[in-house]
């Protein structure tokens, strides 16, 4: 749960800026471009943090990586809350993004390495549950602070404006994360790799019981003792990286290319564009985030029973069907005087149901299962480093999807959802062809 708290901060930090956007625009007289760069600076930082996290975790350990991530979250929360211009806010958001990138790599790595095989899927799914809970808490906190103050632009406690307190609200979980990381055990796989086998044995006795000594021997065989993995260790095959690394990269990017963050970043704007009121659009956004939390609980219940691959395949088929239906509805809807699609009568209700069914299909499959697989699918000797490359690709894909949606929306929502549907169709083929079942297998078998 301490490791998964990094996932909570990952979700919280990326979503908390939602409630501040209008206030920032007014206070700093921000242009659309400047505001967009401020919002997206966290995603750029996340990609950089993910890339750096693997080498850092392999050299200094998983716990110290968590402590560094917590420190970055704390600095970002304080700096963002006291920001005096859009440019320094962008820097503080970039620092927070670095923390998100570190957390997105170290949480699945640590959980996979500390968990017994029969529980690993459920425990690794806590990462995704924490992410979606963090998003929900951030949105709820923004709403509560704005409601108390009357507006995100109004002054409140200590004379500070409400939007500043929205950023400060990230301090308590970041402090808990940093303090928790001091007290948890280090990963036994990391300890063996660094030649600290007595410490590893002590940790493994709590996890494996009497079989701990033989587990140390297995781990020793699968790692290069006192060796820090380098980027060169990932090279091989015809396309630069080892095939398993490419599988991880494509898996991570597909999680974003199916368009999930369009639902979370743009949903209120999206539903207003097709006729729902602002109040109803915000209500739909809250319902969607709760749906995502509940379906992640479904994944936790079934990932170690049904397996990783079946959940991915079922989710892919469901996403392809629901996204295809939304592409059809938006693509064939009549346009108003401003050129926006208007979903009348049953079409609006059908689109709303399809969007939430899409979130359900993502929530029990590609949301949590991708993080489970990324944490466990790589061999011990390259796990953290390979995961950092895959996580960086995921953040770049997130940035690409988020940045291109406004242009796609202008071209027509039917085209946007058609592209996401095509990615979902490809994900069916990819999961069937390239994903191997890892349910119940020890990490040393990977």
N, C-alpha and C positions, 0 to 999 in steps of 0.2 A: 504493500500500500504506500510505503514511503517512496519507492521508485515510481509508482503510478501517479503520485502527486506531481511529478514533473509533467505528466500528461495533462493533469488538471490545469497547470500553469500554461502549458502549451495552448490549450483551448481558450483559457481565460485571456491570455495576453493578446491573442490574435483577434478576439471578439470584442474586447472592452472598448476599443476605439469607436465602435458603432454608435454609441450614445453621445459621443463628443463631436461628431463631424460638423453638425450645424453650428454649434457654439464656437468651434475652432474657426470656421469660415467667417463668422461675424467678428470675433475678437481680434483675429490677425489679418482681416480683410484679404483672405486667401483666394487665389485664383483656383479654378478647377484643376489645373495642372499641378500647382503646388500642393493642393490638398490630396490629390491622387498619389503624388510622390511620398507624402507623409504617411499615408495609409499603407502603401506598398513597401515602404522602407523596411518594415518588420519582416516581410516575406523574403526580401533580399538578404537581410541579416540571418534569417532562418536557414537559407541555402548555404551561406558561408559557415555558420555554426555547425551545421550537419557535416560539412566537409572536414572541418577541423576536429570534430568530436571523436572520430574513430582513432586517429593517431594519438590524441591526448589520453583517451581511455586506455589504450594499449600501453602507454608509457607510464601513466600515473595512477591508473586504477579507475574502477567504475564509481566508487564512493567519492573520490576527489572530483571526478567529472560532474557528479550531481551537486557537490558543494560549489563548484565554479558556476554551474547553471543557476543555482539559487542566488549567488552573489550578483549575477548579471540581471536577474529578474528584480532584485531589490534596488539596484542602481537605476534600472529603467523606470520602475514605479516612482521613485523619488524625483528623478530628473524630469520625467514627463509631467508630474504633478506641479513642479515649479517652473515649467518651460516659459520662456519670455518671448519666443518667436517660433514661427513654423519651422525654421531651419534647425534650431537646437532640439525641438521636439522630434524632428526626423532622426537626429542622431541618437536620442534616447530610445526611440522606437527601434532603431537599428540594433542598439545594445540589447534590448529585450528580445529582438529576433534572434540574436546570437544565442541567448539563453534557450529559446524555443528549439533552435537547431540542435544544441547540445542535448536537451531533454528528449527530443524525438529519436535520438540514436541510443543514448545510454539507458533509457527506461526499458525498451524491448530487449536490449542486450542483457542487462542485468537480470531481468525477470526470467528470461529463458535460461540463463546460466545458474540461477539459484533455485529454480523450481524442480521438483521431481517430475519425471516424464509423464506420469499419469494425470498430473494436475497442471501441466505446463500451459496447455491451451487456455484453460479457464483463467489462470493467473495472468497470462500475457494479455488476455482480453480486457483485463482491468485498465490497461493503458488506453484503449479506445473508449471505455466507459468513462474514464477520468477526463478524456479530451472533450467528449460531448457534454459531460456535466459541467466542465469549466466554461464552455460556450454558453450553456444555459444560465449558470450563476452570474456570468459577466453581463448578459443581457438583462437578467432580472435585477441585478445590482444597479445598472445604469438607469433602468426604469424607476426603481425605488428612490434613488438619489434625485433624479429629475423631478419626480412627483413631490418629494419633500420640499425641494427648493422652488418648485413651480416651473422651472426650466433649467436646462443644462447651463445656460448663460447667467443665471442668477447667483448672487453671493449667498453663502450658507455658513457652516461652522468656521470659526476663526477668521471670518471675512473673506475666505477663499471661494472662488466660483465653483459651482457644482461639478463641472467637467474635470476640475483638478482632483476632486475627491474620487471621481470614477477611476482615475489612474492610481491614486493612493490605495484604493481598495485591494490592489494586488499585493500589498506588503505582507499582510498576515499569512497567506498561504506560502509565499516565498520564504518567509522566516521559518515556518514549520518544516518546509522542504529541506532547508539548509541544516537545521538542528537535527532533523530525523536522519539525514545522511551521515551525521557524525556517529550515530549509535548503531546503525545496521552493520551486518557482516559484509566483508568484501567478497566478491565473486570467487568461488573456489577455482574456476577455470583460469581466471587472471592470476591467482596466487600460484598455481602450479606452473603456469607459463613463466612466472618471475622466479621460479626456484624456491618458493616459500611453501614447501609441501606440508610441514607441520601445522601451519596456520590453516591450510586448505583442508587437512584431515580433520581439524577441530570443527570447522564449518560443516563439512560433509557428514560428520557424526550426527548432527542435528537433523539432517535431511535424509540421509541414506541408512542411518543406524549401523548395524554390524558390517554391512557391505562397503563401508566408507573406504577402508584401505585398498580394496580391489578397484574401487572407482577412481582413486588417485592414480593407480597404475594405468587404467584406461585413458584417463585424461592426459597423462604424461606421454602416452603413445601418439596422441592426436595433436600435440602442440610441440613447438620448438622451444625448449626451455631457455630462459634468459635471452629471448630473441624478440625484438619489437617489430611487428609486421610493417612492411613498407608497401607503397603503391605498386612497386614492381612485382610483389607477390600476387597481385590480382591479374597480372597480364597473362595472356595465353589465347589459343584459338585463332580463328581467322579474322576476328573483328576487334582485336586489341585486348579485351578482357576475357577471363575464363567464362565458359558458358553459364555457370551458376550465377555469376555476377550479373550477366545480361538478363537472366531470368528475374533477378531481384530488381534491377533497374526498370524493366518493362512492367513488372507487377506493381511497383510503386507509382509509376507514371499513369498507368491505367486507372488507379484509384482516383486520380484527379480528372483524367480525360473523360470519364463518364459524367462529369459536370456537377458533382455533389455540392461544391462550394458556391455554385451559382444560386442554389436553393437557399444557402445560409447567408451569403453576402448581399444578394440582390432580391430576396423573396418579397419584401414589403413593396419595393419599387415595381417588381414584376406583377404582383396581384393588383396593385393600383392601376397599372397599365391596361389591365383587361377588365376594369370596371368595379373592383372592390373598393370600399372606402378605406381611408388611412387607418381608422380604428380597426376595421375587420382584417386588414392586411397585417397589422401588427399582431393581432390575435392568432391569425393563421401561422405566423412565424414562430410564436411561442408553442403552439400545438405541434408544429413540425419538429422543434427541438426536443420536446418531451417524447414524441414518437421515436426519435433517434436514440434516446436514452433507453427506452423500454425494449426496443429491438436489439440493442447491444446486450441486454440481459438475456435475451433468447440465445444469442451467440455463446455467451458464457455457459449457458446450460447445456448446449449441444456440441460445442467444438471438440470436446474430448470423447464424445460418444459417437457422433455421426462422422467426424473427421473434418479436415480443412478443405479438401478438394470438393466434396459434395456440396458444402455450403457455398463455396465460390461459384460453382456451376449453377446451382439453383438461383442464387442472387443475380448472376449475369443474365440468365434467361428472363427473370422478372424485370430487371432494369431495361433490357432491350425492348420488351413488350410495352412497359409503361412509358418509356421515353419515346418510343415510336408512336404511341397514341397521342402523346402531348405534341409531338411534331406535326401530326396530322391535324389536330384540333386548332393549333395556332397557325399552321400554314394555310388552312382553308377558311379561317374566320374572316368575316367582313371587316373592313377598315373604317374607322371614323374619319372626321374631317382632318385630323392631325396625322393620319396615316397609321394609327395604332389599331391592332386587332381588338375586336369586341366579341367576347364570348357570351352569347345570349342564351338564357334559359338553361336547358340541360347540358349544353356544352361547357358552361362555366363550372357547374357542379362536377361534371365528368373530369375536367382538367384538374380540379382541386383534389378529387379522389385519386386520380392517376399520380399526381405529384406526391401525395402522402404514401401511396403504395410503393412508389419508387424509393422513397426514404426508408420504408420498411425493408425492401429488398436489399438496399445498400447497408442498412443498419445491422442486419444479422450476417452479412457476408463480407463484402469488400471493405467495409469500415474496420471491424476488429480483426478479421482473419489475415489481412495483409500485414498488420503489425505483428501478429503471432508468427506468421511464416518468416518475415524478415528477421525476427529475433532468433529463430531456430534453424533456418535452412542452410546456413553457411557452415563450413567446417570450423572447428574451434580456433585454428591458427589464424584465420582471416575474418572472424565474425564481425568484430566492431568496425574494422576498416571497410569491409564490403558493405555493411549496413550504412555506414556514413555516406558512401557513394550513392546507394539507392535512395537514402533519405534526401540527399541534395537534389537528386533527380525529381523526387516527389515535390519538393518545394519549388523548383523551377517550373514544373508542370502546373502547380497550383497558381503561380504567378502568371503563367501564360494563359490559362483558362480565365482567371479573374480579369486580366487586362484586356482580353479580346472580347469578353461578353458584351460590353456596351456597343462595340462596332457590329457584332452579330445581331444584337437586339435591333439596331437601326436597320440592318439589312432584312430582318424578319425573324421573329421568334421560331418560326417553323424550321428555318435553316439551322438556328442554334441547337434546338433539340434534336434535329436530324443528325447533326455531327456527334452529339453525345450518344445518341442511339447507335450510331455506327461503331463508336468505341465500345459500347456495351456488347454488340454482336461480336466484335473482334475478341473481347474478353472471354467469351464462351469458348472460342477456338483455342485461345492462349492457355486458359486453365486446363482444358481437356488434354492439350498436347504437351505442355511444358511443366505443369505443376505436379510434383510427386507427393503422395500422402506421407505426412510425418507424424500422424497421431500415434502416441504411445512409444515412439522411438527415442532412444537416448541421444543426446547431442553428439556423443562420440561415434554414432552410426551415420551421421550426416556425410 
